[in-house]
Amino acid sequence: MLAWLRRHRYEVLDLETLVQRLGGEGPPLHRAVGFTLDDGYFEQAEIASPLFAEFDVPVTTFLTTGFLDGQIWLWWDQVEFILTQTSHPRLLASVGDHQIALDLSTPASRSSGQQTFTELCKSVPEAEKQASIARLAALAEVEVPRDPPVGYCPMTWDQARQMERRGMRFGAQTVTHPILSRTDDEQSDHELRHSWRRCVEELERPVPVFCYPNGQPEDFGLREIAVLEDLGFLGAVTGSAGYADAKALTPPHDRFRLPRFPYSDSLRINIQFASGVERFKQRIRRLVGGVWGRAPEHLAPAADRKVECPSP
């Protein structure tokens, strides 16, 4: 994908520059692409960073600072660890008012159960999420170690500084990666302010753009945006798929709700996003669904038909 972008002369920008230009600073964006990574895992330093550097492509990695500080390991990884380490073939777990029958007898059923449990954890208050994971560990008779096992480790701050010198940029993504809307005012404020402070303390020039954990519309709100504005942030990225379009940004808060496309395992899908084909398809969908009403039978399938892109 990086080779394709370079070969076709896309404007590949670091996130700070991209957000500034979205806000009207500098020339208008044209065929512009930015890359972000989330969480701060070790392989982002050891594997991803050299790949982006090889193609001279900027990338911003958002750090869960408590992860790098050795205070936590990421909660969904703990869920996976518990369900892969238990000797029980089945468990009856609970998250809030929900009970979940987990079938762990096959990799496929275990993966499905893990996904269900993890998604439910995102829907409950932070304290209940942590209690649910503790109950799951007790049911599974698995001791969760204090430090992350191999495969779940963060990069170190030393690695981050080395990567920064080679061109990788870094931003904040909270201290413990909670769903911010599920936290109280005190925790939300701490998650934003302290994670940014740790980035400023440890790094040469952290990016003043925030990344909301999970990042769906219901996962953050005006409370978080007010703190980010107070800290002087340029904007924030979400987990909602879409183009960050300068024409669509309206004051005062849209720069704190910037969408991102998830990176696909399919090269053709990624090219479809970058080339603008997906933008064209979105316009067709809006026209068919929003202006014309019900689509004629011969048009309805075309709105979601895969459009073939040039071979890379």
N, C-alpha and C positions, 0 to 999 in steps of 0.2 A: 504494500500500500504506500509506503514512504517513497519507494522508487517511482511508483506511478505518479504521485503528486509532483515529485521533482521533475520527472520527464515531461509532464504536461504543464509545467511552469505555473503551478498554483502558488499563491502568496501564503506561505506557511508562517504564521505569526505566533509570538509568545502571547500568553493570555492577557497580560497587563496591557500590552500594546493593542490587542484586539478590542478589549473593553473600552480603552480610551478612544479608539477610533469609532467604535459604536456610538460613543457619546459625542462625537463631532470633533474630536481633537485629531488633526491630521487629515490626510486624503480619505475619500470614501472607500469603503471596502469593496473589493471586486475579486471573486474567485478566491476568497480567503478561508483558511482552515486553521483551527487551533486544536491542540491535543491536551487532554488532562488525564491523570491517573488518580485513584482514590486510595486512602487509608495509610499508605506508607509501609507496605510489605517489603521484605528483604529482596525479593526477586525484581522489584521495581528498580532497585539500585544495581543489582548484579546482572540482570538480563536486559531490562527495558532501556536503561540509561545508555549503555553502549550502542544499542541499535539506533536510538534516536540520534545520538552523536555521530554515528557513521554516515547518516544522511543529512547532517546539519539541520535537523528539525527540532525546534523548541518544544518543550513539553513541561507542563506544570503538574507536580504531584502534591496532592492535598494530604496533610499529615494529621493523623489522630495522635496528638502529642503525648497523651498518657501512655500510649502504646510504645512510643520511642523512649519514654522516660522509665519504662519498666514497671509502671504502676498497674497495668492491666494487660490482658490480651483480649482480642475482639470477641464479643459475646456470641455472635453466630458461629464462630470457630469453636467455641466451647460446646455449643449444641452439637455440632458435627462430631467433635471428639467424644462426647458422651455416647452418642448413638453408634459410633463405630467401635468403641471400646467395650461396650457392655456385652455380657454373655447371654443376656435375656433375649429370646426371639420376639417377644411382644411386651409392650408396656402400655398402661393406661395412664396417660399424663394429663395435666391440666394447665391451662393458661387463663387466669381470671375465672370467668364463669364457664369457660369452654373445656370440655373433656375430649381428649384425642386418643383414639386407639391406634397405637403405633405398631405396625408390622415390620419387624427388623429382620425377617427371615431371608430376604433377597436384597441385593444391592438396589434394585429398582424401587421396591416398596420402602426400603429405608430412606432412599433419597426423597421419595414423595412425602413420607412422614416428616422428615427433617424440614422440608420446604413449608409444609403446613404449620408446623410448630413455630418456625422462624417468623412466618408472616403474622401469626397470631400475637407473637411477642411485640411486634411493631404497633399493635392496636391497643395496648394496655399501658397504664402509667409505668414510669421507669422502675419504681420500687417493686411493682408486681412482676415486671419482666424479670428482674434479678431473682425474685423469690421463685418464679416458675422454673428458671434454669437450675436453681439449687434443689428444688423438689425433683426435677428430672434426674439430676445426678444421684440423689439419694435412692430413687426408685430403681435406677439402672445399676446401682452399686458400683459407681465409678467415681474415683477421687479425681477431681479436677486440679491439676498442679497449679501452683502460683504463677510460674513462668510458662510461656507458650512452648509446647514441644516443637521439635524440628518440623518444618513445613508450615508452621503458623507464626513464624517470627517476624518482627519488624526490621527495617533497616535501622542502623544506628545514626546518631547525630553526626558522628565523624564521617560516615558514608554520605550523609546528606550534604555535608560541607564539601566533600570531594566531588560529588555530582554537581553541586552548584558551580564549582570552578570549571566544570566541563560543559556547562550550559543548561543543566536541568534547573528549573525554578520550583519553588515550594510555596504552598499556602496552607492555611489552617482549616481543619475540619473537626473542630471540637477537641475536647480532652479525652472523653470516653466513648464517643460515637453513639449517644442516645438519640432517639427520635425527639427532637427538641420540643415539639408541641405536647409531648407526654411528660415533660419535666415542669417543676415549679419555677417561679420567677428567679429565685436565687440560683438554682442549678443552671438554668438557661443562660443567665448573665455570666456565670463563672465559666461555662463551657466555651463561650465566645471570647470573652476577654482573656482568660488564662491561656487558651490555645494560641491566640495571636501573640501574647506576651512571650510565650516559650519560643515561637518562631523568630521573633525579633531578637531574643537573647542568643539563640543558637546559630542563626544564619546571617549571611552578609546582606542580602536584600530580598526578603520574603515578598511575595506578591500580595498586594492589598485587595484580594478578591477571595471571598469565602465560599465554602462548599457545604451545603446542608446535608447531613446524614440522611440517606435514603432519598430525600429531596423531592418528594411528591407534594402537591399543593397543600395537603392537609398536615404536612410534617413540620411546618414553620409558619410564622405569621408576622404581623406588624411589630410584635414585641421584639422579635429577633432582628428585624430590619432596623428598628430604632437604635439598637445597640451597635449594629454594624455602621450605621451612619455616624454615631457618636465616636466610633473608633477611626473614622475617616476612610472607610473602605470605598473602593470604586464601584463595587457591585458584588454579586454572588451568583453562583451557578446552582442549578437544580438537577434533579434526576428525570425531569420530563423531557421527552424526545421532541426535537424541533429545531428550526433555524433561529439563530440569534440575529434578528433583523433590525437594523437601526430605524427603519421606518415604523416598526411596530413598538418601539420603546417610547412610552409616554411618561412624563413626570407624574408623581414623584418617585415611584418605587419599582418600575419595571426593570431597571438595571440590577435589581436585587432578586430577579426571578428569571435569569437567563437560562434557556433550555440547552440541553446537550443531546446529541445522538449517542446511543450506546454503540460501542464498537462491536461489529459482528464478526463471527468466524468466517463469514462469506465475503470474499474480496469484492464480488460483484455488488453486493448490497452496500458495502462501504463506498464503492465508486458511485453508486446510485445516489447516496447522500451527498457526496462531494460535488458531483457533476451538476446538481440541480434537478435531476430527474425526479427526485422525491418531492421537491418543491412544486414542480409541474403537476405531479399526481395529487398533491394536497389541494391545489387550486381546482383541479377537476372534481375532486370529492366535494369541495365546498359548493361549487357551481351546481353539481348534480343534486346534492342534498339540501343546499340552503336556498338556492334561487329558483331552480326549475321544479322543486318539489320531488315527487317520486320519479326516479330515472326510468326512461323507457327500457324495455327488456333488453334491447340490443346494446344499450349503453352501460347498464348496471355492472356486468362483469368487468368491463374495461377499467373501472375506477381502481380496482385492486389487482389488476393483472400485472405480473412482473414485467418490467420493461428491460429489455436486454441492453446492456451498455457495451461500449467498445472493449475489446479484450485488452488487458493490461500489457 
